[in-house]
Amino acid sequence: TVIASVNSSLNSKVGRKPKLSAGTVEQALSKAGGNKAKAARLLGVGRATLYNFLNDHNEITV
């Protein structure tokens, strides 16, 4: 049924976190001109997630 299909689609997306890598974060920051909020939006994550990633990966410079 349509409802089952929608529920299945929603369930497959709930709880999924985008995978961040140093390369994708660097590309997003570059594209966003160093603006972390814009970079987070480009990556599909929250600002806090991006800040936590950057804190854990000191090799990435903005």
N, CA, C and O atoms as CSV, one atom per row, in Angstrom:
chain,resi,resn,atom,element,x,y,z
A,1,THR,N,N,0.834,-1.189,0.000
A,1,THR,CA,C,0.000,0.000,0.000
A,1,THR,C,C,0.875,1.247,0.000
A,1,THR,O,O,2.077,1.177,0.255
A,2,VAL,N,N,0.273,2.355,-0.282
A,2,VAL,CA,C,0.995,3.622,-0.316
A,2,VAL,C,C,1.515,3.984,1.069
A,2,VAL,O,O,2.645,4.451,1.211
A,3,ILE,N,N,0.690,3.768,2.085
A,3,ILE,CA,C,1.100,4.110,3.454
A,3,ILE,C,C,2.301,3.269,3.872
A,3,ILE,O,O,3.236,3.790,4.479
A,4,ALA,N,N,2.286,2.004,3.562
A,4,ALA,CA,C,3.415,1.134,3.906
A,4,ALA,C,C,4.676,1.589,3.196
A,4,ALA,O,O,5.765,1.554,3.770
A,5,SER,N,N,4.532,2.016,1.953
A,5,SER,CA,C,5.684,2.490,1.187
A,5,SER,C,C,6.269,3.758,1.800
A,5,SER,O,O,7.488,3.893,1.907
A,6,VAL,N,N,5.407,4.681,2.200
A,6,VAL,CA,C,5.864,5.922,2.829
A,6,VAL,C,C,6.535,5.620,4.160
A,6,VAL,O,O,7.606,6.154,4.449
A,7,ASN,N,N,5.919,4.771,4.972
A,7,ASN,CA,C,6.506,4.410,6.263
A,7,ASN,C,C,7.865,3.747,6.084
A,7,ASN,O,O,8.798,4.026,6.836
A,8,SER,N,N,7.976,2.882,5.106
A,8,SER,CA,C,9.245,2.212,4.844
A,8,SER,C,C,10.311,3.221,4.441
A,8,SER,O,O,11.456,3.141,4.885
A,9,SER,N,N,9.928,4.164,3.602
A,9,SER,CA,C,10.862,5.198,3.162
A,9,SER,C,C,11.310,6.063,4.331
A,9,SER,O,O,12.495,6.372,4.458
A,10,LEU,N,N,10.375,6.452,5.180
A,10,LEU,CA,C,10.715,7.281,6.335
A,10,LEU,C,C,11.595,6.523,7.315
A,10,LEU,O,O,12.558,7.079,7.843
A,11,ASN,N,N,11.277,5.267,7.559
A,11,ASN,CA,C,12.061,4.472,8.496
A,11,ASN,C,C,13.486,4.278,8.020
A,11,ASN,O,O,14.403,4.201,8.839
A,12,SER,N,N,13.693,4.199,6.721
A,12,SER,CA,C,15.047,4.001,6.219
A,12,SER,C,C,15.884,5.266,6.360
A,12,SER,O,O,17.113,5.193,6.367
A,13,LYS,N,N,15.239,6.421,6.472
A,13,LYS,CA,C,15.965,7.683,6.581
A,13,LYS,C,C,16.156,8.133,8.025
A,13,LYS,O,O,17.088,8.879,8.323
A,14,VAL,N,N,15.293,7.692,8.910
A,14,VAL,CA,C,15.360,8.119,10.303
A,14,VAL,C,C,16.600,7.532,10.954
A,14,VAL,O,O,16.882,6.342,10.819
A,15,GLY,N,N,17.335,8.378,11.660
A,15,GLY,CA,C,18.499,7.912,12.380
A,15,GLY,C,C,19.753,7.789,11.542
A,15,GLY,O,O,20.809,7.437,12.067
A,16,ARG,N,N,19.666,8.065,10.275
A,16,ARG,CA,C,20.841,7.990,9.415
A,16,ARG,C,C,21.600,9.295,9.486
A,16,ARG,O,O,21.025,10.372,9.328
A,17,LYS,N,N,22.885,9.193,9.724
A,17,LYS,CA,C,23.734,10.374,9.755
A,17,LYS,C,C,24.584,10.386,8.498
A,17,LYS,O,O,25.120,9.356,8.091
A,18,PRO,N,N,24.704,11.547,7.889
A,18,PRO,CA,C,25.607,11.619,6.738
A,18,PRO,C,C,27.026,11.309,7.187
A,18,PRO,O,O,27.442,11.716,8.272
A,19,LYS,N,N,27.756,10.600,6.367
A,19,LYS,CA,C,29.147,10.287,6.675
A,19,LYS,C,C,29.996,11.497,6.323
A,19,LYS,O,O,29.976,11.982,5.192
A,20,LEU,N,N,30.737,11.970,7.304
A,20,LEU,CA,C,31.637,13.088,7.063
A,20,LEU,C,C,33.049,12.556,6.913
A,20,LEU,O,O,33.466,11.639,7.620
A,21,SER,N,N,33.770,13.146,5.987
A,21,SER,CA,C,35.187,12.845,5.846
A,21,SER,C,C,35.921,14.169,5.776
A,21,SER,O,O,35.330,15.204,5.465
A,22,ALA,N,N,37.197,14.130,6.065
A,22,ALA,CA,C,37.995,15.357,6.041
A,22,ALA,C,C,37.900,16.020,4.672
A,22,ALA,O,O,37.800,17.243,4.576
A,23,GLY,N,N,37.931,15.223,3.626
A,23,GLY,CA,C,37.879,15.774,2.272
A,23,GLY,C,C,36.571,16.478,1.972
A,23,GLY,O,O,36.569,17.577,1.416
A,24,THR,N,N,35.446,15.851,2.338
A,24,THR,CA,C,34.156,16.477,2.050
A,24,THR,C,C,33.957,17.732,2.890
A,24,THR,O,O,33.374,18.710,2.421
A,25,VAL,N,N,34.436,17.707,4.124
A,25,VAL,CA,C,34.313,18.888,4.983
A,25,VAL,C,C,35.163,20.023,4.423
A,25,VAL,O,O,34.714,21.168,4.377
A,26,GLU,N,N,36.383,19.717,3.997
A,26,GLU,CA,C,37.249,20.752,3.417
A,26,GLU,C,C,36.623,21.344,2.166
A,26,GLU,O,O,36.660,22.559,1.970
A,27,GLN,N,N,36.047,20.498,1.317
A,27,GLN,CA,C,35.398,20.985,0.099
A,27,GLN,C,C,34.216,21.888,0.430
A,27,GLN,O,O,34.041,22.939,-0.186
A,28,ALA,N,N,33.413,21.481,1.393
A,28,ALA,CA,C,32.245,22.278,1.773
A,28,ALA,C,C,32.675,23.619,2.354
A,28,ALA,O,O,32.086,24.653,2.037
A,29,LEU,N,N,33.699,23.605,3.202
A,29,LEU,CA,C,34.191,24.857,3.784
A,29,LEU,C,C,34.738,25.776,2.702
A,29,LEU,O,O,34.534,26.989,2.750
A,30,SER,N,N,35.425,25.203,1.736
A,30,SER,CA,C,35.963,25.999,0.638
A,30,SER,C,C,34.833,26.608,-0.182
A,30,SER,O,O,34.860,27.796,-0.503
A,31,LYS,N,N,33.843,25.790,-0.518
A,31,LYS,CA,C,32.703,26.262,-1.307
A,31,LYS,C,C,31.916,27.332,-0.553
A,31,LYS,O,O,31.353,28.242,-1.162
A,32,ALA,N,N,31.879,27.218,0.778
A,32,ALA,CA,C,31.131,28.167,1.609
A,32,ALA,C,C,31.983,29.370,2.002
A,32,ALA,O,O,31.541,30.209,2.787
A,33,GLY,N,N,33.185,29.463,1.469
A,33,GLY,CA,C,34.045,30.603,1.786
A,33,GLY,C,C,34.461,30.633,3.245
A,33,GLY,O,O,34.697,31.706,3.802
A,34,GLY,N,N,34.554,29.462,3.870
A,34,GLY,CA,C,34.946,29.385,5.271
A,34,GLY,C,C,33.798,29.542,6.252
A,34,GLY,O,O,34.000,29.428,7.461
A,35,ASN,N,N,32.602,29.801,5.753
A,35,ASN,CA,C,31.429,29.970,6.610
A,35,ASN,C,C,30.954,28.591,7.075
A,35,ASN,O,O,30.448,27.798,6.281
A,36,LYS,N,N,31.122,28.322,8.360
A,36,LYS,CA,C,30.822,26.992,8.892
A,36,LYS,C,C,29.331,26.671,8.852
A,36,LYS,O,O,28.954,25.523,8.617
A,37,ALA,N,N,28.491,27.660,9.075
A,37,ALA,CA,C,27.044,27.412,9.024
A,37,ALA,C,C,26.627,27.009,7.610
A,37,ALA,O,O,25.839,26.080,7.433
A,38,LYS,N,N,27.153,27.704,6.609
A,38,LYS,CA,C,26.846,27.356,5.219
A,38,LYS,C,C,27.406,25.988,4.871
A,38,LYS,O,O,26.748,25.193,4.201
A,39,ALA,N,N,28.621,25.715,5.326
A,39,ALA,CA,C,29.243,24.418,5.056
A,39,ALA,C,C,28.410,23.296,5.666
A,39,ALA,O,O,28.211,22.257,5.036
A,40,ALA,N,N,27.927,23.500,6.877
A,40,ALA,CA,C,27.093,22.487,7.530
A,40,ALA,C,C,25.833,22.231,6.713
A,40,ALA,O,O,25.431,21.080,6.537
A,41,ARG,N,N,25.209,23.292,6.214
A,41,ARG,CA,C,24.010,23.127,5.385
A,41,ARG,C,C,24.339,22.355,4.110
A,41,ARG,O,O,23.576,21.481,3.697
A,42,LEU,N,N,25.474,22.675,3.485
A,42,LEU,CA,C,25.877,21.957,2.275
A,42,LEU,C,C,26.083,20.470,2.548
A,42,LEU,O,O,25.785,19.624,1.704
A,43,LEU,N,N,26.591,20.167,3.729
A,43,LEU,CA,C,26.863,18.778,4.103
A,43,LEU,C,C,25.623,18.049,4.611
A,43,LEU,O,O,25.619,16.823,4.720
A,44,GLY,N,N,24.576,18.802,4.919
A,44,GLY,CA,C,23.352,18.191,5.436
A,44,GLY,C,C,23.447,17.803,6.893
A,44,GLY,O,O,22.786,16.864,7.336
A,45,VAL,N,N,24.275,18.530,7.651
A,45,VAL,CA,C,24.425,18.267,9.085
A,45,VAL,C,C,24.209,19.563,9.850
A,45,VAL,O,O,24.203,20.644,9.263
A,46,GLY,N,N,24.035,19.453,11.142
A,46,GLY,CA,C,23.895,20.631,11.982
A,46,GLY,C,C,25.246,21.283,12.234
A,46,GLY,O,O,26.295,20.659,12.072
A,47,ARG,N,N,25.201,22.535,12.628
A,47,ARG,CA,C,26.448,23.253,12.939
A,47,ARG,C,C,27.228,22.558,14.034
A,47,ARG,O,O,28.452,22.450,13.954
A,48,ALA,N,N,26.530,22.084,15.062
A,48,ALA,CA,C,27.210,21.420,16.178
A,48,ALA,C,C,27.951,20.177,15.694
A,48,ALA,O,O,29.060,19.896,16.148
A,49,THR,N,N,27.343,19.438,14.779
A,49,THR,CA,C,27.995,18.249,14.227
A,49,THR,C,C,29.270,18.635,13.500
A,49,THR,O,O,30.302,17.979,13.647
A,50,LEU,N,N,29.195,19.698,12.717
A,50,LEU,CA,C,30.385,20.154,11.992
A,50,LEU,C,C,31.456,20.627,12.960
A,50,LEU,O,O,32.628,20.284,12.803
A,51,TYR,N,N,31.069,21.412,13.960
A,51,TYR,CA,C,32.045,21.887,14.949
A,51,TYR,C,C,32.689,20.717,15.688
A,51,TYR,O,O,33.898,20.726,15.918
A,52,ASN,N,N,31.910,19.722,16.059
A,52,ASN,CA,C,32.465,18.539,16.730
A,52,ASN,C,C,33.445,17.812,15.820
A,52,ASN,O,O,34.505,17.371,16.266
A,53,PHE,N,N,33.094,17.689,14.559
A,53,PHE,CA,C,33.988,17.034,13.602
A,53,PHE,C,C,35.294,17.813,13.488
A,53,PHE,O,O,36.375,17.225,13.487
A,54,LEU,N,N,35.191,19.131,13.392
A,54,LEU,CA,C,36.395,19.959,13.269
A,54,LEU,C,C,37.257,19.874,14.525
A,54,LEU,O,O,38.485,19.864,14.433
A,55,ASN,N,N,36.629,19.812,15.689
A,55,ASN,CA,C,37.389,19.667,16.936
A,55,ASN,C,C,38.130,18.335,16.985
A,55,ASN,O,O,39.230,18.249,17.531
A,56,ASP,N,N,37.527,17.304,16.417
A,56,ASP,CA,C,38.148,15.978,16.411
A,56,ASP,C,C,39.191,15.815,15.313
A,56,ASP,O,O,40.004,14.892,15.358
A,57,HIS,N,N,39.172,16.708,14.328
A,57,HIS,CA,C,40.086,16.616,13.184
A,57,HIS,C,C,40.851,17.934,13.055
A,57,HIS,O,O,40.539,18.777,12.214
A,58,ASN,N,N,41.833,18.080,13.889
A,58,ASN,CA,C,42.595,19.332,13.940
A,58,ASN,C,C,43.361,19.633,12.663
A,58,ASN,O,O,43.785,20.769,12.450
A,59,GLU,N,N,43.544,18.629,11.807
A,59,GLU,CA,C,44.305,18.854,10.579
A,59,GLU,C,C,43.553,19.713,9.570
A,59,GLU,O,O,44.146,20.225,8.621
A,60,ILE,N,N,42.241,19.871,9.777
A,60,ILE,CA,C,41.436,20.695,8.873
A,60,ILE,C,C,41.512,22.137,9.345
A,60,ILE,O,O,41.158,22.455,10.480
A,61,THR,N,N,41.978,23.000,8.459
A,61,THR,CA,C,42.040,24.423,8.793
A,61,THR,C,C,41.035,25.172,7.943
A,61,THR,O,O,40.761,24.799,6.802
A,62,VAL,N,N,40.500,26.214,8.505
A,62,VAL,CA,C,39.479,27.003,7.814
A,62,VAL,C,C,40.109,28.254,7.271
A,62,VAL,O,O,39.427,29.069,6.649
